[in-house]
Amino acid sequence: MRINGHSHLLPYPEQIPTYLKEKEIFWIDEDRQHMLQKGWKRPVTDSSFFLDEKLQWMDRNKIDHAVVLNLSQLYGNGLRIRDMKYALRFQNDFNAKVQHDHPTKFTCGFVVHAGFIDGACWEIERCVEELGMQVLCLPTHYMDSIGTWRGIFDKETAPIFELANKFKLAIEIHPYDGEKFIQLENQSWRFHLVWMLAQCADAYHFYTLDGLYDKYPDIRVCFAHGGQLNHLNIGRRTQGFDGRPDLFEGQSRPRKALGHPNIYFDTLVHDTISFELMVRRQKGTDQLILGLDDPYPLGEMESEKQSSYPGKLLDLAVEEAIITEKQHEEIWDKNVARWLCGDNIDAFYNRVKEKI
């Protein structure tokens, strides 16, 4: 199989509740050309943002199954609590319906707001027990109930990870909202091209320092966009840990996390040098999953201008002898299934291969 572990999907304009548009929380214009929020507008750059067109795109590119993550625009940071709950509930119900209606084609994620722990735990229980979802999508950073920005692995969020561990969930850690707490002018796409990678590295910093991969052994955490700076920064983090032990009392040495079986990264790093570093850092490819980030322009899409197509980076990695054909196949297939279901990958294959 060819399984895409990092995909996105927009609702059609008519599927978005009027309430979200009236409150300027999120909507799509009628001609499907832009997604919008209050003071924000982004072009819809490919028709495969939408379900029917997505299925056609997958068929054209021989992609058998896709993991649909939640939309970053609906993390709910900064919204009034009623609006936040409404927006997240809509997103989760939409994704659940996509998975329910197309179980052989999609595994869909759900999102909670870590700033409201009780509500987040109730929503996890609802999404898992009532909707049958198994992928929890979390931002690298969130705004707490008094307006302070925190990392997702803050000690306050422990109940979320305890519950996720109980349900043995796959977790996706994805960056967004950097311009809301990094005091720089938003120009030249700096928050997507630079700061998103720093946000991932910051989340990974605390996940590994606090040894959460051992504390919660039944969750499998994937860092989006290859966690690109995570791999580059291991030496500096280790140097700091060893040189200032007074700052890291009770924490774990950074290198201890390398190659851990419950820490995953997608392949979306855009060049083979970065990809090779990731392979070497993780002591192989077992924890790497194929991620296209389609249909966004920073994903692997058909593009002559970007000299790109879905799966190009992995193909180049084989050509340059960074990985073998067998590893290429596993990154597209078995590794994604293992991230999603852990040791229970047969249940995954039984569901998604039923009609293939």
N, C-alpha and C positions, 0 to 999 in steps of 0.2 A: 504494500500500500504506500501511497504518498499522502502523509498527514501534515497539514500546516498547523503548527502550534501557536501561531500569533496572527489572528485575523480580526477584522472589525466589520460591523454591519450597522447601517443607518435604518431607522424606520422610514417608511414612506411618509410624505407630509400628512396625509389623511389619517395616519395611525397615531400621530402625536396629539395628546389631549389638548383641547383649547386652553385649559388652565396654564399649561407650560408656556404657551405663546403669550397669553394675556399678562403673565407675570414676567415675561421676557427671560425665562429660565433657559429654554432651548426650543428651537423649531427649525424646520426646513422650508424654504420658500416653495411656492406652488410649481414652479418650473424645474425644481430639483437641481438648481444651480449653486445654491449656497446653504450652509448650515449657519445658524445665527443664535446669539445670546445678546443680552443687553450690552451695548458698546463693543460687540465683537462679531466678526463676519469672516467666514472662511469658505473658499470655493470647494464645491464637490468636484473633485478632479477626475473621477472615473465613474461610469455607470454601475460598476460592480460594488459600489457602496450599498446597493439595494438588493434585496433577496433574490428575485428572479434573475436579475443580471449577474449576481454573484454565482448562482448555480451554473449559469452559462459560462462564466469566466473559469470556474473550477473545471468544468468539463473540457473546455478548450485547452487548458493547461495540464490536464490529466492529474488533477488533485482530487483524491478520493474523499477526504474528510478535512474539516477545519475546526479549530478551536476559536470560537468567537468570544473575544474579551469585551468587557463593558466599555462604553464610551468615556473617555477621560473628562469630557465636558460635563458629565453628570456625576462627578465625585461629590458634589454638594457643598464644597467648602465655601463658607461665607454666607450661605443661605439661611433664612429663618428656619427654625426646626420643622415647621409644618411643610414648607416648600421643599426642604431637603428630603423629608420622608416621602413626599409625593413623587419627586423626581426619581429617587432611587427605586421606589416600588414600581414605577412605570418601567424603568430600565430592566429590572429583574424579571418582571412579568413578560415583557417583550422577548427577552432572551430565552426564557423558559418555553414560550410558545414556539419559537424557532426550533429549539431542540426537540420539543414534543412532536412537532409536525414533520421534522426531517431528521430522525434519530440516526440514520445511516450517514448523513452528510455533516451534521454539526454537533459538537459538544460546546455548550455555552456557559459562560461565567456569570457570576452575580457579584454585586458590590454592596458594601456596608460603610457607614461612616463611623470611624474609630473615635470620634469626639463624643459619642453618645453610646456608652458601652452596653447598657441594658438593651436599648433598641437594636444595636448591632447584633447582639447575641440572639435576640428574638428573630431577627431577619435571617440569620444563618440557619436557625432551626427550621424556619418556614421554607427557605429555599432548598434545603437538603431533604427534609422529611416530607414536605408537601409537593414540591416541584421537581424533585429528583435531580438536583444540580450538584456538581462535585468540584467546581473550580471557583475558588474565592479570589476575586480581583481586588487588590488593595493599592492605594497610592503610596508612593515613597514617603510622603509627608501629608499631614492633615492639620486643619485648624480645630483646636479644642473648643469647648463650650464657652470659654471666656476670651476667645480670639487670639490665643497664642498658637504659633505654628510648632508642631512637634514631628519627630520622625516616627514612622509607623511601628517601629520596634521599641518605642518608649515603654517603660514599665507599666504605665497606665493601661496599655492595650493587652496585657497578659490574658484576661478572660477570653478575648477573641481567639487567641492562639491555643488556649487550652481547649476551647470548644472545637476549633478546627482540627486539633490533634485527635479529639474523641471521634470525630467523623472521618478521620483519615483523608482530609481534603488535599487536593492540589491547590497551590497558591501562586498567583501571579503578582509580582511587584512591579508597578509601572509608574514612571515619573509624569508629573504635570503640575501646573499652577506655579511654576517657579517665579514667574513675573509678579506674583502676589506677595512674595516674601523676600525676594532678592532685589535689593534696591538699585536697579540699573534700568536705564531706558530700554524699552523693547524695540530693538532695531536689528536688522540683518539676520533675523531668525535666530538670535543668539540663544534663546531659551530652549529651542529644539535641538540646535546643533552642538551646543556646549554644555549648558546647564542641566539638561535632562540627564546627561551621562554622569555629571557630578551628583545629581540627586540619587541616582541608582547606587553610586559608589558610597554615598553617605548611609543609605539604608543597609547596604551590605556590610559596612563598617561595624554597625551595631549588632546586626544579626549574628555575625561571626565572633565579635569580641565577647558578647554575652553568652556564647555557646548555645544559642537557641536551637541549633540543628541537633544537639544531643538532648536538650530539655524537652523538645517536642519531636520525638523520633518518628511519628506517624504522619507528619505533614511533609510535603515535597514542594520546596519553594523554588520558583523560577524567576530570575531577574531579567527584565525586558531589555531589548536592544543589546544583547550580549553582555550586559553589565560591563561595558567596554573599559571603563577606567578602573574597575575592580582588579583586573588582571595586571594592568600597568602599575598599579599603586601598591602591590603587595610588599615590595622591598622597602618603600618609605614607611608603610604602616608597621612593618616588623622592626625597622630601625627605631622608630619612635617608641614602640612597645618595650623593646629591650633597653633603650637608653633612658626612659623615664618611667620606671616601674611604679613610681609613686602615683602616677596618673591612671594606672590600669589594675588596681588592686582587685583581686577576685575575678578577673576577666581572662579570656583565652588568647593565646598567641595567634596572630593572624594566619600564619602558615598552617596551623592545625586544620583549618577548614578546607584546604585545597584538595580537590578530588572527592569530597564527601558525597556519598551516594544520594543524599536528599537535597543537594543544592544543584540547581539546573540553570542553564543559560540558553537563550535562543541564539540563532546564528547570525542575527542581523547586525553585523559590524562593518559591512560594506567593502572590505578589502582583505586579501588573503594574508597579508602580514599580521593584521590584527587577529584574524581567525587562527593563524598558526600559534600566536602567543597564547590564545585561549586554550587551544588543544594542549600545549605544553604545560601551562599552569594547572589544568585540570587532570593531568596525567593520563590523557586519552580523550575519547569522545563519548564515553558512556553517559555523561551528564549534559550533553549538548542536544538540543532539539531544533528542528527546522522551524524558523519563524520568518514569515514574509512581510508582516505588518501591512498587508494589503487592505484597502486600496490606496493608502496614503502615499504621497510622492516620496517619502523617505523609506518606503517599503520597496521590495523587489517586484516591480511592475514592468510590463512591456513598455520600453521607452528607448527609442533610438538616441535621443539627446543624452540620456543617462547611460547609454550602452548597457541596458539592463533587461532581464527577463526573470520570471519566477524560478528560483533555484540556481541562478547563475553562479553565486559565490561557491556553493558546494561543488558544482561542476569544475570550476577553476581550481578548487582545492585538490581535486582528484588529479587534474592535469599537472599540477605542480608537485604532486606526490606528498602533499601534506597529510592526506587521508587516503585510505584504500577504498576500493569499490564497496567492500563489505561495510565499512564504517559509513560511507555515503548512504547506503541503504538503511542502516540502523538509525541514523540521524533523522531521516525522512519518516521512519516508521516506528520501530520498537521503542526507541528512546522516548518518543512523544507519548506512546501508550503507557510506558512505565511511569513517567511523570504524572500522568492523569490518574492512574489506578494503582500504582505501587505494585505489589505482588499479585494483584487480581487482574492482570491484563487480559486473561481469557474472557472475562465478562465484557471488557471493552470490545474486543474483536468480535465476540458473538453478536453484540448490538450493531456495530457499524458495518460488518461484512454481510449482514443478513440478506441484503438485496443487491450487493455488488456482483 
